[in-house]
C-alpha cells in the first residue's frame, strides 16, 4: 500500500464532487481525501499500485491543478 500527498486547487465541496467520480472509478485507489482547510488543499491518496504520475493524470483530466509533495 502506498500513500501519496499532493498540493491541489480542489478547494470546496463542489470541487470535491467534481473530482469524486474520477477518483472513485480509478482502479486500485483504496481511500482518498482532500484537506480543504489546509492552504495547500492537500489531496491524500492510498493505492495498491498506482503511481504518482497516474494519480496526477486523473486529477488533471478532471480539470484541476496538482503537484506531488515530496515524501
Secondary structure as GFF3:
##gff-version 3
##sequence-region A 1 71
A	DSSP	beta_strand	2	8	.	.	.	ID=ss1
A	DSSP	alpha_helix	13	25	.	.	.	ID=ss2
A	DSSP	beta_strand	29	35	.	.	.	ID=ss3
A	DSSP	beta_strand	42	47	.	.	.	ID=ss4
A	DSSP	alpha_helix	52	61	.	.	.	ID=ss5
A	DSSP	beta_strand	66	68	.	.	.	ID=ss6
###
